[in-house]
Amino acid sequence: MKIVIIDGGISGLYAAIALQKRQLDAEVFEATPSFQPVGAGIGICSNAMQALMKMALVKRSIEMGRL
């Protein structure tokens, strides 16, 4: 079964990564043709940060300069 995420933005990308870590086939469809810096910030509450840490995405995002 394939899981389709429509217009997911950053949360859709993280959801796809989490699903793929569980060996589920996920594909993200986004209207934006590419992801570019737009000068905006993202606020992440402590519960969301804990979930990202459990998925081992916080360290990778920091290393990539995304957080």
URZI-V78067 format. One record per residue. RES is the residue in three letters. PHI is phi in radians with two decimals (none if undefined). OMEGA is omega in whole degrees, 0 to 359 (none if undefined). D_CENTER is the distance of its C-alpha to the mean C-alpha in Angstrom with 2 decimals. Layout:
RES & PHI & OMEGA & D_CENTER
RES & PHI & OMEGA & D_CENTER
This chain:
MET & none & 178 & 20.65
LYS & -1.83 & 177 & 17.72
ILE & -1.76 & 182 & 14.92
VAL & -1.93 & 177 & 14.10
ILE & -1.96 & 184 & 11.33
ILE & -1.76 & 176 & 13.07
ASP & 0.87 & 189 & 12.02
GLY & -1.44 & 184 & 8.50
GLY & 1.02 & 182 & 7.56
ILE & -1.16 & 180 & 4.53
SER & -1.19 & 177 & 4.54
GLY & -1.15 & 178 & 5.47
LEU & -1.13 & 178 & 3.38
TYR & -1.14 & 178 & 2.17
ALA & -1.10 & 179 & 5.65
ALA & -1.10 & 178 & 6.91
ILE & -1.08 & 180 & 6.65
ALA & -1.09 & 179 & 8.29
LEU & -1.15 & 180 & 10.66
GLN & -1.14 & 177 & 11.61
LYS & -1.12 & 177 & 12.48
ARG & -1.68 & 179 & 14.80
GLN & 1.07 & 175 & 16.31
LEU & -1.84 & 182 & 15.32
ASP & -1.44 & 182 & 15.15
ALA & -2.19 & 178 & 12.19
GLU & -2.33 & 181 & 12.12
VAL & -1.83 & 174 & 10.24
PHE & -1.95 & 184 & 12.92
GLU & -2.16 & 180 & 12.42
ALA & -1.23 & 181 & 15.61
THR & -1.26 & 183 & 14.92
PRO & -1.20 & 177 & 16.44
SER & -2.69 & 179 & 14.57
PHE & -1.69 & 181 & 12.20
GLN & -2.23 & 174 & 14.72
PRO & -1.07 & 181 & 15.26
VAL & -2.09 & 179 & 16.86
GLY & 1.38 & 180 & 18.23
ALA & -1.92 & 178 & 16.28
GLY & -1.89 & 178 & 14.88
ILE & -2.21 & 175 & 12.25
GLY & -1.62 & 180 & 13.84
ILE & -2.15 & 180 & 12.35
CYS & -1.30 & 186 & 15.04
SER & -1.08 & 179 & 16.27
ASN & -1.11 & 179 & 15.26
ALA & -1.15 & 179 & 11.54
MET & -1.10 & 178 & 12.12
GLN & -1.11 & 178 & 14.05
ALA & -1.11 & 178 & 11.51
LEU & -1.12 & 178 & 9.04
MET & -1.13 & 178 & 12.33
LYS & -1.11 & 179 & 13.26
MET & -1.53 & 180 & 10.39
ALA & 1.03 & 181 & 11.54
LEU & -1.73 & 182 & 8.38
VAL & -1.13 & 182 & 10.39
LYS & -1.07 & 181 & 13.09
ARG & -1.15 & 179 & 11.26
SER & -1.15 & 178 & 9.51
ILE & -1.13 & 179 & 13.07
GLU & -1.08 & 180 & 14.73
MET & -1.47 & 181 & 12.96
GLY & 1.33 & 182 & 14.03
ARG & -1.65 & 178 & 10.78
LEU & -2.14 & none & 11.87
